[in-house]
Amino acid sequence: MVLAIVLGAVAGAVGFLPLFGGLQLAKRATATSNLSHAAALLLSALVSLIVLGGALAACVIFARDLLLPFALAEAAALVVIAVVYTVKKMVRK
């Protein structure tokens, strides 16, 4: 079960990477292009959900009995990394 939790945390961290990339792309968009901001952020959210869903699907296929700890660790890691990143950005400004 510990391995499922560790792999879930890793999958949650990898699921945050598209969101981080989308935020960087949105920052580079011109100030008058609202569609570019929205498209970058929505596309990154979609890719993040695909990564997280793919990891959950792999867990269902290979170890169905460990799905709950894997999914909870994945969600917790994603939320914790997002909160830490946001607080770090707010404190730095």
Residue frames as a rotation matrix with the C-alpha (Angstrom) as fourth column:
MET 1
0.568 0.823 0.000 0.00
0.823 -0.568 0.000 0.00
0.000 0.000 -1.000 0.00
VAL 2
0.290 -0.540 -0.790 2.93
0.230 -0.762 0.605 2.35
-0.929 -0.357 -0.097 0.63
LEU 3
-0.730 -0.571 0.375 4.02
0.457 0.000 0.889 1.91
-0.508 0.821 0.261 -2.97
ALA 4
-0.061 0.801 0.596 0.53
0.963 -0.109 0.245 2.88
0.261 0.589 -0.765 -4.17
ILE 5
0.740 0.318 -0.593 0.63
0.534 -0.813 0.230 6.04
-0.409 -0.487 -0.772 -2.06
VAL 6
-0.154 -0.883 -0.444 4.09
0.146 -0.465 0.873 7.00
-0.977 0.070 0.200 -3.32
LEU 7
-0.750 -0.095 0.654 3.12
0.641 0.141 0.755 6.34
-0.164 0.985 -0.045 -6.94
GLY 8
0.322 0.931 0.171 -0.10
0.939 -0.337 0.068 8.30
0.121 0.139 -0.983 -6.44
ALA 9
0.541 -0.209 -0.814 1.86
0.286 -0.865 0.413 11.26
-0.791 -0.456 -0.408 -5.08
VAL 10
-0.605 -0.796 0.014 4.22
0.224 -0.153 0.963 11.09
-0.764 0.586 0.271 -8.05
ALA 11
-0.440 0.532 0.723 1.26
0.888 0.137 0.440 10.94
0.135 0.835 -0.533 -10.46
GLY 12
0.635 0.681 -0.364 -0.28
0.742 -0.669 0.044 13.98
-0.214 -0.298 -0.930 -8.73
ALA 13
0.100 -0.698 -0.710 2.98
0.092 -0.704 0.705 15.90
-0.991 -0.136 -0.006 -9.08
VAL 14
-0.824 -0.367 0.432 3.21
0.419 0.118 0.900 14.96
-0.381 0.923 0.057 -12.76
GLY 15
-0.001 0.925 0.380 -0.42
0.995 -0.038 0.095 16.04
0.102 0.378 -0.920 -13.15
PHE 16
0.559 0.161 -0.813 0.52
0.426 -0.898 0.115 19.53
-0.711 -0.410 -0.571 -11.96
LEU 17
-0.470 -0.882 -0.024 3.20
0.418 -0.246 0.875 20.00
-0.778 0.401 0.484 -14.62
PRO 18
-0.426 0.338 0.839 0.73
0.853 -0.158 0.497 20.74
0.301 0.928 -0.221 -17.48
LEU 19
0.693 0.694 -0.193 -0.99
0.716 -0.632 0.296 23.32
0.084 -0.344 -0.935 -15.27
PHE 20
0.263 -0.708 -0.655 2.34
0.329 -0.573 0.751 24.98
-0.907 -0.413 0.083 -14.57
GLY 21
-0.689 -0.536 0.487 3.19
0.599 -0.044 0.799 24.96
-0.408 0.843 0.352 -18.29
GLY 22
0.014 0.797 0.604 -0.20
0.916 -0.252 0.311 26.43
0.400 0.549 -0.734 -19.19
LEU 23
0.749 0.209 -0.628 0.28
0.532 -0.755 0.383 29.21
-0.394 -0.622 -0.677 -16.68
GLN 24
-0.243 -0.916 -0.320 3.65
0.309 -0.386 0.869 30.05
-0.919 0.112 0.377 -18.19
LEU 25
-0.639 0.080 0.765 2.09
0.767 -0.002 0.641 30.11
0.053 0.997 -0.060 -21.68
ALA 26
0.460 0.883 0.095 -0.72
0.855 -0.469 0.221 32.35
0.240 -0.021 -0.971 -20.47
LYS 27
0.435 -0.375 -0.819 1.80
0.407 -0.729 0.550 34.78
-0.803 -0.572 -0.165 -18.99
ARG 28
-0.634 -0.769 0.080 3.53
0.373 -0.214 0.903 35.08
-0.677 0.602 0.423 -22.39
ALA 29
-0.079 0.681 0.728 0.30
0.994 -0.004 0.112 35.87
0.079 0.733 -0.676 -24.25
THR 30
-0.774 -0.181 0.606 -0.35
0.264 -0.963 0.049 39.47
0.575 0.198 0.794 -25.20
ALA 31
-0.893 0.393 -0.222 -2.51
0.099 -0.309 -0.946 41.54
-0.440 -0.866 0.237 -22.90
THR 32
-0.395 0.776 -0.491 -5.18
-0.858 -0.503 -0.103 42.08
-0.327 0.381 0.865 -25.57
SER 33
-0.368 0.204 -0.907 -5.57
-0.571 0.720 0.394 38.40
0.734 0.663 -0.148 -26.40
ASN 34
-0.112 0.430 0.896 -8.04
-0.956 0.201 -0.216 36.95
-0.273 -0.880 0.389 -23.92
LEU 35
0.834 0.464 -0.299 -8.60
-0.540 0.796 -0.273 33.89
0.111 0.389 0.915 -26.09
SER 36
0.117 -0.878 -0.464 -4.92
-0.271 0.421 -0.866 32.96
0.955 0.227 -0.188 -25.89
HIS 37
-0.595 -0.275 0.755 -5.01
-0.778 -0.039 -0.627 33.10
0.202 -0.961 -0.191 -22.08
ALA 38
0.234 0.815 0.530 -8.13
-0.868 0.420 -0.263 30.99
-0.437 -0.399 0.806 -21.89
ALA 39
0.771 0.049 -0.635 -7.00
-0.466 0.722 -0.511 28.49
0.433 0.690 0.580 -24.50
ALA 40
-0.256 -0.948 -0.187 -3.65
-0.424 0.284 -0.860 27.91
0.869 -0.140 -0.475 -22.80
LEU 41
-0.632 0.026 0.774 -5.21
-0.771 0.080 -0.632 27.43
-0.078 -0.996 -0.031 -19.39
LEU 42
0.451 0.868 0.207 -8.08
-0.806 0.496 -0.325 25.23
-0.385 -0.020 0.923 -20.60
LEU 43
0.583 -0.311 -0.750 -5.76
-0.437 0.659 -0.613 23.08
0.685 0.685 0.248 -22.70
SER 44
-0.553 -0.828 0.090 -3.41
-0.492 0.238 -0.837 22.63
0.672 -0.507 -0.539 -19.77
ALA 45
-0.298 0.535 0.790 -6.32
-0.866 0.198 -0.460 21.66
-0.403 -0.821 0.405 -17.51
LEU 46
0.742 0.577 -0.341 -7.44
-0.670 0.645 -0.367 19.10
0.008 0.501 0.865 -20.09
VAL 47
0.161 -0.775 -0.611 -3.95
-0.344 0.535 -0.771 17.61
0.925 0.335 -0.181 -20.39
SER 48
-0.673 -0.389 0.629 -3.68
-0.697 0.050 -0.715 17.50
0.247 -0.920 -0.305 -16.60
LEU 49
0.173 0.826 0.537 -6.98
-0.855 0.397 -0.334 15.63
-0.489 -0.401 0.774 -16.33
ILE 50
0.740 0.029 -0.672 -5.85
-0.496 0.698 -0.517 13.20
0.454 0.716 0.530 -19.03
VAL 51
-0.332 -0.929 -0.165 -2.62
-0.438 0.307 -0.845 12.51
0.835 -0.208 -0.509 -17.15
LEU 52
-0.623 0.131 0.771 -4.44
-0.764 0.109 -0.636 12.00
-0.167 -0.985 0.032 -13.85
GLY 53
0.473 0.877 0.085 -7.16
-0.804 0.469 -0.365 9.90
-0.360 0.104 0.927 -15.44
GLY 54
0.455 -0.396 -0.797 -4.62
-0.502 0.626 -0.597 7.78
0.735 0.672 0.086 -17.28
ALA 55
-0.673 -0.717 0.181 -2.77
-0.520 0.285 -0.806 7.09
0.526 -0.636 -0.564 -14.05
LEU 56
-0.287 0.661 0.693 -6.05
-0.806 0.224 -0.548 6.11
-0.517 -0.716 0.469 -12.36
ALA 57
0.692 0.542 -0.477 -6.97
-0.720 0.563 -0.405 3.86
0.049 0.624 0.780 -15.28
ALA 58
-0.046 -0.799 -0.599 -3.58
-0.452 0.552 -0.701 2.16
0.891 0.239 -0.387 -15.07
CYS 59
-0.772 -0.194 0.605 -4.12
-0.635 0.199 -0.746 1.62
0.024 -0.961 -0.277 -11.36
VAL 60
0.244 0.929 0.278 -7.54
-0.846 0.344 -0.408 0.07
-0.475 -0.136 0.870 -12.04
ILE 61
0.640 -0.021 -0.768 -6.04
-0.583 0.638 -0.503 -2.27
0.500 0.770 0.397 -14.61
PHE 62
-0.133 -0.869 -0.477 -2.99
-0.223 0.495 -0.840 -3.36
0.966 -0.006 -0.259 -12.63
ALA 63
-0.848 -0.190 -0.495 -3.99
0.419 0.332 -0.845 -3.08
0.325 -0.924 -0.201 -8.96
ARG 64
-0.106 0.916 0.388 -7.70
0.098 -0.378 0.920 -2.50
0.990 0.136 -0.050 -8.42
ASP 65
0.481 0.323 -0.815 -7.45
0.771 0.286 0.569 -3.19
0.417 -0.902 -0.111 -4.69
LEU 66
-0.310 -0.684 -0.660 -5.03
0.871 -0.483 0.091 -0.25
-0.382 -0.547 0.745 -4.25
LEU 67
-0.175 0.287 0.942 -7.16
0.752 -0.579 0.316 2.27
0.636 0.764 -0.115 -6.12
LEU 68
0.805 0.592 -0.047 -8.40
0.476 -0.596 0.647 4.22
0.355 -0.543 -0.761 -3.08
PRO 69
0.475 -0.665 -0.577 -4.98
0.471 -0.362 0.804 5.00
-0.743 -0.654 0.142 -1.54
PHE 70
-0.476 -0.646 0.596 -3.58
0.845 -0.150 0.513 5.75
-0.242 0.748 0.618 -5.00
ALA 71
0.042 0.592 0.804 -6.41
0.728 -0.569 0.382 8.14
0.684 0.570 -0.455 -5.88
LEU 72
0.902 0.298 -0.312 -6.33
0.431 -0.578 0.693 9.91
0.026 -0.759 -0.650 -2.52
ALA 73
0.127 -0.936 -0.327 -2.55
0.583 -0.197 0.788 10.35
-0.802 -0.291 0.521 -2.68
GLU 74
-0.452 -0.247 0.857 -2.82
0.886 -0.242 0.397 11.61
0.109 0.938 0.328 -6.25
ALA 75
0.438 0.719 0.540 -5.47
0.583 -0.684 0.438 14.18
0.684 0.123 -0.719 -5.37
ALA 76
0.848 -0.144 -0.511 -3.70
0.417 -0.415 0.809 15.26
-0.329 -0.898 -0.292 -2.18
ALA 77
-0.178 -0.983 0.038 -0.38
0.759 -0.112 0.642 15.70
-0.627 0.143 0.766 -3.96
LEU 78
-0.283 0.140 0.949 -1.98
0.827 -0.466 0.315 17.77
0.486 0.874 0.017 -6.72
VAL 79
0.739 0.641 0.207 -3.75
0.424 -0.682 0.596 20.03
0.523 -0.353 -0.776 -4.23
VAL 80
0.665 -0.540 -0.516 -0.72
0.483 -0.217 0.848 20.43
-0.570 -0.813 0.117 -1.94
ILE 81
-0.379 -0.847 0.373 1.62
0.853 -0.163 0.496 21.25
-0.359 0.506 0.784 -4.82
ALA 82
-0.039 0.444 0.895 -0.85
0.709 -0.619 0.338 23.78
0.704 0.648 -0.290 -6.25
VAL 83
0.907 0.400 -0.129 -1.33
0.359 -0.578 0.733 25.46
0.218 -0.711 -0.668 -2.86
VAL 84
0.333 -0.866 -0.372 2.40
0.610 -0.103 0.785 25.58
-0.719 -0.489 0.495 -2.14
TYR 85
-0.443 -0.486 0.753 3.09
0.895 -0.284 0.343 27.03
0.047 0.826 0.561 -5.60
THR 86
0.311 0.667 0.677 0.37
0.567 -0.702 0.431 29.67
0.763 0.250 -0.596 -5.19
VAL 87
0.927 0.006 -0.376 1.46
0.342 -0.429 0.836 30.71
-0.156 -0.903 -0.399 -1.69
LYS 88
-0.003 -1.000 -0.029 5.09
0.779 -0.020 0.627 30.84
-0.627 -0.020 0.778 -2.83
LYS 89
-0.359 -0.075 0.930 4.14
0.823 -0.496 0.277 33.12
0.441 0.865 0.239 -5.74
MET 90
0.647 0.685 0.336 2.05
0.417 -0.686 0.596 35.37
0.639 -0.245 -0.729 -3.48
VAL 91
0.756 -0.414 -0.507 4.76
0.465 -0.207 0.861 35.72
-0.462 -0.886 0.036 -0.84
ARG 92
-0.218 -0.911 0.350 7.42
0.913 -0.064 0.402 36.47
-0.344 0.407 0.846 -3.43
LYS 93
-0.090 0.239 0.967 5.44
0.651 -0.721 0.239 39.45
0.754 0.651 -0.091 -4.77
